[in-house]
Amino acid sequence: MGRLITKCNDPTVLYVSGGNTQFIAYSQNRYRIFGETIDIAIGNCLDRFARVLKLSNDPSPGYNIEKMAEKGKKFLHLPYTVKGMDVSCSGILSNI
């Protein structure tokens, strides 16, 4: 799908679901995972965050969070200390 959308031969892909988050790219004749979540997946974090805000699942929690964020005017500092290409969402979720 990444090739179709971007017209790139070897796009870098961010795979996000409720259970997995991975940074994937084609390198040395194969797909490689260059980074991933070390605790909970981004999709899982967004689902839980939507429940805290009592947002609907229709059409999806992520979509509803995005629509709510478009109305916002203020940025918040969120804790994040992981180095490299791995990501961690549990600290962000517990801060919410």
N, C-alpha and C positions, 0 to 999 in steps of 0.2 A: 504494500500500500504506500509506503514511503517513497518508493521509486515513482509510482504512478502520480502521486500528488505533487512531488517536488521536481520531477524530471531529472533527479540526480542519479548517477549510476550506483553510488554506494552511500546512501544517506545514513546519518546517525539517527537512531530511533530511541525515543523514550517510551517504554512499554509500561503502562499504568493500569492497574486493575485493583479490585478490592483486596487481593491477596498478594500481589507482586508489583514491584517497581524495579525496572532494570534500564540501564543505559547500554544499548547494543549498537555495534557498528561492524561493518564488514572489513576484515583485515587479514592479510596473508591467506587469501582464498577460503576463508570461513568466517562465520559470524562469531563475534566475541562479546562477552559481557564485560564492559569496562567499569561498571559500578552498579550497585543495587542497595536496597534498604537493608540496614543492619538490625532493624527492629520491626516496626509495623509498616505496611505499605501505604503509599500516599492515598490510594483509593479508600483504604480502610480509615485513614485519618479524616478524610473529607466526609465519609459516611457518618462517622461518630460526631464530627463537628456539626453537621447538619441536624443530627438528633438533638444535640445540646441547644441549638437555635430553634428547634421544633419546626424545621423546614420540611416541606413535602418531598416525597420520593418521585413525584410526577413533574416533569419527565425524568429527572435524575437529581440526586443531591448536589453533585458538582455543578450542574447547570444553575440550580437555584442559588447556590453560594455565589457563583459568578454574577448573577443578576443583582444580588444584594450588594456585592462588592462594588459594582458600577455606581451605586448611589453614594458610596462612602467618600469622605474628603480627608480622612486622617490615616496616616500610616503608623503602625505599631512596631516597636522593636520586639522581635521574637528571638528566643534563645536558640543558638545553633553553633555547635563547636566541632563537628566532624570535619576532618581534613581529607583531601583526596576526592575521589569520584563517588564514594559511597554516600548515602544520605540517611538521616535519622529523623523520624517524625514524632517519636513518643514525647520528647521534650516540648515540642510545639503544641501537641495535643494537651499535655498536662498543664501547660501555661494558659490554655483557653479556659 
